[in-house]
Amino acid sequence: MMTARKYIQIIGLVLFWVLIVSLWPIKSSIANPEPETIKQANLEYAAGFYDHALELYLSVIEAGYVSPELYYNLGNTYFKLNRIPEAILNYERAMKLDPGDENTQFNLELARARTIDKIESIPELFYQRWFRLLVNSYHADGWGTISIVFLFLSLILAVVFLITVRRWLRIFSFYLAALFLVLSLSTLGLAYVQQQQLTEKPEAIIFDPSVTVKSSPSDASIDLFVIHEGTKVLITDQVGEWYEVRIASGSIGWLKTDVVEKI
């Protein structure tokens, strides 16, 4: 007959196994060796052969490999070639994969300074800005990993609560397990929010030199305002070959789908 110590050891091993299995897909998705083509593209970029570097970077993306570093380098290459809309598009894609990267944010601002439209954004309330910074401090995978770690700690403390006979230790483990469980659910919620931002709020970059935004999805509708290449818009609806978009100032209108590229 097994003793209580044996039961504890088995439960501990099961929890450890659950944690390893849970983390394995995340580690596997992060680990991705850098293709040789990227190294060659980096050398071409450093030597100033931007056209050739661009061809190599694009070939890697067409092969299905994506990473924030690749989009960052691709953005830099477009910037050197004075192709500002493409540079902004790739910096934005890099920011989606790695929201906290300061180099990408700095270069993105440099590229935006080269665009015609200087649209003033609607000021965020302080709690909206804090929540956005919190959500973007980690990628969804990172929040998911933190959530699993908190859950694992909560389970360990739950086991301690169930097996210990000391009253102070039962109280301590109960409240600490509850705290870690709340933290686990909170970080899981942050991962969900960031994933929703990526999938349910599609953004796009204007690629035509000048675009007239319409009041409805029709060429015959009223002209509302004009925006230029490099401007970012939020797609809020689609009717046929028309997108309803909102710009940073809050203005809303319709434009053709072929004048933008989704981030």
N, C-alpha and C positions, 0 to 999 in steps of 0.2 A: 504494500500500500504506500502510495507516495505521500511524502510529508509536505507541509505548507511551503518549506523552502524550495522543494522541487517544483511546486506549482508556480511559485514566483519566478523561478528561472525560466520555465517554459513560456510564461506570459511575457517576460522580458525579451526572450528570443523572438517571439512572434511579433511584438511591437517593433523590434529592430528590423526584422525582415520586411514588415509593412512599410517602414520608412524608406528603406533602400529601394524597394520596388516602386514606391511612389515617386522617388526622386530620379529614378533611372531614365524615364522618357525625357525629362527636362534636361538632364545632362547630355543625353544623346542628341537632342535638338540643338544644343549650344555647340557641341563639339562638331566642327566641320573644317577639315583641313583646307588651308588656303591653296587654291589651284595654282599650278605653275604659271598659267597665263596671267594671273594677277601680278605675280612678281615681275614678269616681263613688262606688263603694262606700267607698273610703277617705275621701272627703269626708263621706259620710253618717256614717261611724264617728266621724270627728273632731268632727262637730257633735252627736254624742250620739244620733243616730237609729239605734240598734243593730238594731232589727227590719228596717228598710229595708236597712241595710247587709248584714244576714244574707241577705236575699232575693237581693241582687245578687251576693254572693260565691257562693251556691249555684247561681245561674243560670250563672255562669262555669264552675263545675266540671261541671255537667250538659252544658255545651257541649264538654267534653273537655279543657279547659285545666287543667293542674296545675303547681304550683311550690311550693317550700318557703315562699316568702313568702305565697302565697295561703292555704296551710293555717295558717300562723302567724297571719295576720290573722283567718281564720275562727275559730281557737281563741280569740283575744282577744275576738271578738264574742260567742261563746258564754259566755265567762267573765263578760263584762259583763252578760249576760242571766241569769247564775247557773245556767247549764246545764252543770254541771261534767263529767259523762261525755262530752258532745259536745266540750267544750273539750279534755279530756285526749286524746280520740281524734284530734283534728286537730293538737294539738301533737306527738303521737307520729308522725303521718303526715309532719309537717314534719321531724321528726328523722330519719326514714328517708331522706328526700331530701337532707338536709343535717345529718349527724350531729354536726358540730362547732359548730353555731350556739349561742352562749352565751345569747342572749336567749330563744330557744325553750326551752332547758333550764331557765332560771330560771323562766319562766312555767309550765312543766310542773310544776316542784316546788311552785309556789304553788297550782296547781290540785289537785295530789295532797294538799296539806295540808288541803284542804277536804273530802276524802273521809273516810268513817268508818273503813275498815280501815287499820290501821298495821302492815303485815306486814314483819317483819324478814327481809331477804334472806339467803340462805346466803352467807357470806363467800367471796369469790374468792381463790384463791391468787395470789401476786404476779405470776407469769408469765402467768396467765390474764387478769389485769387489764391488764397491759402489752400483751398481744397484742390484747385487745379495743380498747384505746385506739388502737393502731396501725392496726387494720383500719378503725376509724371515723374516722380522721383525714382520709380522703378518701372521696368517693363512688366507686362502682365505675367510673364513666366517668373519674374523675380518675386512679385507679390504672391504668386502661387506657391513658390518654394518656402517663403516665410510663413505662409499659412499652414503648410504641412508641418514645419518645425514646431510651431505653436501647438498644433493639434497633438503632435507626438508628446510634447512636454505635458500637455493636459492629460493624456492617457496614462503617462507614468505616474503622475500625481493621483489620478483616480485609483490606480492600483494600490498606491501607498495608503490612500484613504480606506480602501476595502480591507486591507490585511492588518493594518496596525491596531494595537489595542490601547495605545497612549492617546489620551483625550486631546492634549494640546497639538499632537502631530496630526490627528484626524481633522481638527478645525483648520490648522494651517494648510494642510494639503487640499482640503475641500475648497477653501476660498482661492488658493493659488491656481488650482485646476480650473475653477470657474473663470478666473481672470484670463488664463491662457486660452480657454475656449472662446471667450469673447474676442480676444485679439486675433485668434485664428479666423473667426467668422468675419471680423472687420477687414482683415487683409485680403480675405477671399472676395469680399465685396469690392475692394479697391481694384483687384485684378479684373473683376467682371466689368466695372465701370470703364476701365481703360480699354478693355477689349471691345466694349460697345462703342466707344468713341472712334475706334479704328474701323469698325464694320458698319455702323448705322449712321454715321455722320460723314459721308464721303465729301472730301474736299477736292478741289481741282485748281489748276493754274491756267490762266488765259494764255493762249499761244498766238492768236491773231494780233497783228500790230495795233488794231483799234476795233472795238466791238461796241455796237449800240444795243443797250439792254432795253427790251420791249416790255410793255405793260401786260401782255398776254402772249401765249404761244402762237403767234401769227405774224407774218411779215407786214401785214396791214395794220397792226396795232400801234398804239402811241409810243413814240420814243421817250424813254425815261431819262437815261444818262449814258455816258460813254466811259468805258474802261479800256485799259491798254494791256499789252502783253506783260506777263510776269505777275499780274495781280491774282491773289488767291481768293477763291469764292467757296462758299458752302452750298452744296447741292441739297435742296430741300424737297424737290419734287421733279417728276418727269412726265411729259406728255408727248408721245411720239418722238420726234427728233428735237425736242426742246427741253431744256433744263430750267426749272425755277431755281434761282440762286439768291443768296444773301451775301453782301460784302461786309467788311469789318465795321462800316459806319451804321449798319442796320438796314440799309436800302435793299429792296427786293425787286426782282424783275426776271424776265425770261430771255434766254439766249440759246443759240443753236448748239447742239451737242458736239459738233465737229470743231468748235473753236476752243475747246478746253481739253486738257489731259488730266485724268484723275490721278491723285497722289498715291 
